[in-house]
Amino acid sequence: MDVFLKQVINLYELLNTGTSVNETLAYVFDTFRSHIPYDRIGIALLDTNGNIYSQAVCSDYPLVLKEGYSLNLSETSLNNLVSSKECRIVNNYIEYLKSNPSSKPTELLVQEGISSSLACPLISNNFAFGAILFSSKQPDVYSDTHEIIAKTIANNMAISIEKNLLVDNLILASITGFARLIEAKGSDTGMHLERMQNYSKTIAQSLASNEKYKDIINNQYIDDIFKFSPLHDIGKVGIADGILLKPAKLTIEEFEVMKKHTVIGAEVLRKASNHLLRNGRNFFDIAIQIAEGHHEKYNGKGYPYGLSGSNIPLAARIVAVADVFDALTSKRVYKSAFDIEASLQMIDKESGESFDPDIVAALNESIEQIVKIYKRYQENIDLDRR
């Protein structure tokens, strides 16, 4: 059997095992070099808001255009590729940049030393939901023959990736919708989950610049934080409304019941995770860590297990700070909202006690973006009250 055909069949079989985008890209990067030249491969997926972002990148060299780079589709040179559903070859990026001087991704690729690229759309059911980009440091390396090879790889990837994303999104939407119903019982604005997930993502992005976390926090991790942080209190489904919605301070006995929402939430998500494996782990693994660990304290005095320091999963430590920041800056039936400065001071005071100092630092370092998120939702609240 022809080597290329055998490799494509292996790719198809790999995709049908439900493997992750990252694993798939790693296989492509290691397998097809004898058929198509590249020093770097990236997959960009289009989200529901019209943003195209680097979902996965494999490279022979340190990246400038790293995972997590995000732009609206209309701001990128991939806009025409996705809309036309046709492959695109650029064999001289320096000249291409001269013709497209406002393209920030192109500028960053040139900084990396990339000279040429071949991009193919990922198409399923006649809908382009992203692209795969083969890039080389050598100019003038891509031909029509390479385009045929790249299109074959892209077409095989597209169907399975789109299917996996659809299944994931349907399950996640169902669980998240359930979490929002629970939150709506006790929330004044109904926006707590949205604010908190945006705060969590922003903190994770800031923390990614910390050398300590460079091998942990990538684009997939940040995406998981954003997707799964709204599930932190899903376990409240198992708490009686008499306790959950009580406007006064809980008794000691009632608080012991309330604390069980962490383990209930983790168990709910474990059951939902059955048979959903991504990248060698259960689909809801990070969600489980968040649900179970967001009330643990850095000094070991939290619940449910009294974990401390780095024994608390990183995702839970991030969401704990985001959750408390939103609670402090929001009005509740039992308190008024604190302003941002006072809220930061209270969180700073608990650095090393309730909260991971690195994450508190990341919150402070990203405060400009945090304030933008806060103000955007405040404007929505004001409009709703008119």
N, C-alpha and C positions, 0 to 999 in steps of 0.2 A: 504494500500500500504506500502511496506517495506520502512522504514525511509530513508535508504541510497539511494534507487531508487528515492524517492521523492526529496531528496536534490540534486541529480544529475540532475533531470529534471529542478529544479529551477535554477541550475547553467546554464544549456543550455539556458533557457529562458532569463536569465540575460544577457548572452553573446550576444544573438541575438537582444538585444536592443541597441547594439553599445556601451556598457559600456567600460570604460578604463581598462587597465591591472591592474592598482592600485586598482580600485574598485573590480575587479574580484578576485584579490588575497585576499583582505580584507574579501570578502564573504567566500572564501575557508577557510581562517584562522579561521573564527568565526564558521564555520559550521561542519567541518568533524573531529573534535577532538575525538569524541566518536568511530570513526572507524580506526583512524591512529594516532600514537603518534607524537607530534612535539612541539618544543618551538619556532621554527623559520621556515618560508617558504620564499624562494626566487625564482623569475623567472629570468632566464638569456636568453637574445635574441641574436641571431647571426646577426651581420650587414653585409652589402654587401662587406666589406673589410676583412672579416674573423675575426672580433673581437667579443668576447662574453663579455657581460657586464650585471651588475645587473640592470634590468629594474624596479624591484619592490621588496620590502622586508617587511614582517610583522614579528614582534618578540615580545616576552614577556619581553625582557630585552634590555639594551643599546647595540648598535652594535659596533663591531670593524670592521668587513667587511661590510662597509656601501654602500649605493647606490652610484653609480658613479664609483665604482672600475672597471677598464677596463684592459683587457689583450687580446693578440691574442689568438685565440682558441687553437693553438698548445701548448701554455704555461700553459694550465689548465688541470686538471684531467677530465674535461668534454669532452675532445677531443674524446676519445674512445667512450663515450656514444653517442655523436652526430653522429659520423661516423658509429657506429654499429647499431644505432637506438634501443638499448636495455637498459632496466633499470639497475641501479647499486645500490647495497647495500654496505655501509661501516659501520660496527658495532663497530669499535674501531679505532678512528681517531689518537690516539697517536701512535698505531702500524702502521697505514697507513702512517703517516708522516715519520716514520723511513724508510719506503720503498720508500717514495717519498719526500726526504728532500728539493728538489728545488721548491716544490709547495707552492708559497706564499699564495694563497687563503686557502689552507689547514692549513697552519701555523696560519693564522688569525682566522680561525674557532676554532682551538684548544685554542687560546688565549681567545676566547669568552666562552670557556667551553663546546663546542659542542663535543659530544662523538661518535655520529653515525648519519648517513644520508641515505636517500633513494632518488635517483635522477631518473627522467623519462624524456625522450626526448619529445619535442613538435613536432609532425609530421603532416604534411599536404601534400597530393598528393605525398606521399612517400619521402618527403623532410623534414629533421630535421632542424628546424630553431631556436632551443633553447632548454631549459630544465626547469623543475620545481624541486626544491630541498627541501625536507622535512628534517628538522634537529632536533635532540633531545640532551639534555644534559646527557641523560642516555645511557650507553653502551648496546649493544646487544638487541635493542628493535625492530628491523625490521625483518619481516619474509616474506615468499613468499605470504602469504595472504595479507599483507600490500602492497606488490608490485602490486597485482591485483587491489586493491582499488586505489592506486596512478595512475596506468596506465589508469583506467577508468576516473579519474578526468582529467588527462593530455590530453587524447584523445578528451574529450568534449571541453576542453579549446582551443586546438590547432587549430581546424578548424575555429572557430569564431575569435580568435586572428589573425590568418594569413589573414583571409578575411578582417578584419578591418585595419590591417597594409597595405595590398595591396591597398585598396581604398585610405587610407590616403596618401600613397607614390605616387600613380598615380596622385592624385590631387596636392600634393605638388610639384612633379616633373614638372608638367605642368606650375604651377604658377611660380616656380623658374626659369624654362627655359625662360619664358617670361621676368622675371626680368633681366636675363643675356643678353637677346637681347637688352633691354633698356640700360644696363650698357655698352655694347659693342660699342654703338654709341659714347660715350665720353671718354672711358678708353684707356689709352696708352697701357696697358698690358693685359687687360681682366681678371686680377687676383684679382681685388679689392674685389669682393664679397667673394672669397674663403679666402683671408687673413683676411678680416674683421670678417667673421663668426668664424674663428679659434681664433682670438684675443678675440672676445666676449665670446666664450666658456671658454677660459683660465681665463679671468677676473672673470667670474661667478664661476668657480671652486675655485679660490682664495677667492672670497667674501664669499663662503659657510662656510669658517672657522671662519668668524665673527659671534659671538654669536647672534648679532642682526638679522641675516638672516637665522638662523638654521631651523626655521619653514617655511621658504619660498623657499629656494634653496635646492632642492633635485635632484636626478638623472633625473627625468622627466623634471624639470624646466631647467636644463642645456641642456638636449637634445632639448627642445623647443627653447632655445636661439640659439643653433647651427643651427637648421632647419630653423628658421624663420628670423634670422637676415639678410639674403640676400634679404629679401623682403622690406627692409626699404625704398628704393626709388622706389618701384613699381608704385607709383603715378606719376612718371615722364612721364608715358605713356600719360598723359593728358596735357603735356606741349609742346608747339610748338617747333620744332627743331631750329627755329631762335633764341629762348631764351635759350633752353637747351644746344645747342652746340656753343653758342657765345663765341669766344676766348677772348673777352675783358670784362671789368667790366660791369655788368648789370646796367641799369638805375634804378631809384627808382621805376618806373612803372613796368619794367621788373622783378625786384626782388619781387614785390608784387604778380605777376603772378607765379613766381617760388615757392614762399612759399606755394602756393595752392597744391603742390604735396603731402604734408602731409595728408591733408583731402581727396584728391582724392584717395590716396593709401589706406587709412582706409576704404573708401567706396567700393573700388574694392574688398577688402578682406572680408568685411561684406557680400557682395553679394555672394562671393565664399563660405562663411561659412554656408549658409542656409542648414539646415537639417543635418549638420555634428556636432553632439554633442559628446564630450568626457569629462568624469569626470564632468558632469553637466555644461559644458561651450562649447561655439562654438570652433570648431577645430582651427580656426585662431585667437583666442582671443589675444594671446601674439603677434602674427604678427601684429594685428591691433594696439595694444599698441605701438609697435616699430615704425610702419609706421607713426602713428599720433604724437608720442611724441619725436622722436629722435632729433628734433631741439628745443625742450624746453630747457630752461636754469635753472640751480639750483636757480639763484637769481630772477627768474620770468620774465626775459627780453627776452625770446625766443618766438617762434611761434609754432603752430597757436593760442594757447589760453592763453599764458602768465602764464602757470602753474609754480609753484616753489616747491623746496624741495621734500618731500616725496609725494606730490600731483602728481608728474610726475611718471608714472609707472616705477618700478624698471628695467624692461627689456629695456625700452627706455633709461634710464640713463646709463645702461651698454653699449648698442650699440652706444650711443652718444660718449662715450670715445673711444671705439674701432674704430669707423668710423673716428673720427678726428685724432687719432694716425696714421691710415693708410694714410689718406690724407696728413698729414705732412711729412711722411716718403716716400711718392711716388712722382714721377715726374708728373707734369701736363703741359698742353700746356701753362699755364700762370705762372708756377713757377718751380724751381728746387726742388729736394727732400732735406729735412732737415735730418741731421743724427739723430740717435736714442736719443743721449744725449740731443741735442737741442730740439727735439720734446717733450721729457719728461719734460724738463724745462718749455716749453710753456704750457703744460697741467697742470703742478704743479702750475703755476702762476694763472691759471683759476679755481683751486680747491676752491669750495665754491662760485664761481661766475657762470661760465658756467657749471661746473661739480660737481657732488656729491663727497665730500671729501673721503667717504668710497670707492668709485669706483676708484678714482685716487690712493688711497693707495693700492687697490687690483692690479691695473696695475703695480705699482712699485714693489709690493711684488712678482709678477709673471713675472718680466722682463726677467729672464733667459729663461723661456719657450717662452715668446713673441719674444725674439731675435732669438731663434731657428726657429720659424715660419717665421720670417722676412728673415732670411738667406736662408731658404729652397726655398722660392719663388724668392729671388734674384738670386739664382743659376739657377732656371728655366728660368728667364728672360735672363740671360747671355747666356744660351744654345740656346735660341730662336734667339738671335741676331747674332749668328755665321753663 
